[in-house]
Amino acid sequence: MASTELATERAMYVGNTISTAVYGGNLFLYAYSTYLLTSMTSKIKQVQHRIFYICFGGILLLLLTISIASNNAFCELMWIERRNYPGGPPAFFAANLAAWYNVFGTSAVCLANMMTDGLLLYRCYIIWESRLPVIVIPAIIYLGSATMAVMMVIESAMPMSSLWQGLTAQFGISWVALTVSFNIIVTTLIFSRLLFFYRRVRSVLDDEQRNFYTGIMAILVESALPFTILGIASLATYIQGIPSATAVGIVWGAFVVLTPQLIILRIASGVAWSKDMASNITQTTFHATFHHNSSSTSSGSDMNSENP
């Protein structure tokens, strides 16, 4: 029992350390994206779109700040201010999981996750050329995930509740399971679509253009593949209830904000997929193929005329 409690505390320390580092990356990405969106040479011409992405990224950064601050406050109270609490840090940990600052931090992560999944759903809709049937199933799962998140937050605010057992844990596992399922489906849809376009344009576009729109980094960022993999790991450890689930969950919460910030940076840089991107690439491929076939036909005709 003591070893499990120590492992849980160690996991909290590791998770907070990594999430703080990720927070620094988020801060830089938001600042740089905001600079690009507010510059006179911004690739986005619509002012309302610029304002939207600046506000969207700012709210996500605020929510991550709340989450990290609540985790650090909890650890500071547990290990320093209330270190003489009867039963020690493990007893303080169990007795204060439903404290207001923990509920506040959990609420921030849940809201950030809803915003991130909403952006991913929209990006999937855009990359699939605004085909509504493609996102019907992910949208239903998204609504279910949001519902479970709200129920988990409400239940976690009850006295002596715990995210690791009881009804709160059931809602929590359901929320994470639905969120991860959503991420797997959307990631697969975006990944397969970008891979399709990569194979289609590799003989038409130059290396720089391919890297911008269908390269490895473009696929990883647009499809949120690292976030999805981390979500699977978080779900697996959460279901098992092992101490490392604390560290993985905290880091996953930081990546909830990092993923959309990377997408916003691509949008601000003018290299993200837009509504017209797919159709433009299709037209480019068609014209290039037509030109190639015409050239081949002309060459064949010339050779025939030279050889009676």
Buried (B, 14 or more C-beta within 10 A) or exposed (E): EEEEBEBBBBBBBBBBEBBBEBBEBBBEBBEBBBEBBEEEEBBBEEEEEBEBBBEBBEBBBEBBBBBBBBBBBBBEBBBEEBEEBEEBBBBBBEBBBBBEBBBBBBBBBBBBBBBBBBBBBEBBBBBBBEEEEBBEBBBEBBEBBBBBBBBBBBBBBEEEBBBBEBBBBBBBBBBBBBBBBBBBBBBBBBBEBBEEBBEBBEEBBEEEBBBBBBBEEBBBBBBBBBBBBBBBBBBBBBEEEBBBBBBBBBBBBBBBBBBBBBBBBBBBBEBBBBEEBBEEBBEBBEEBEEEEEEEEEEEEEEEEEEEE
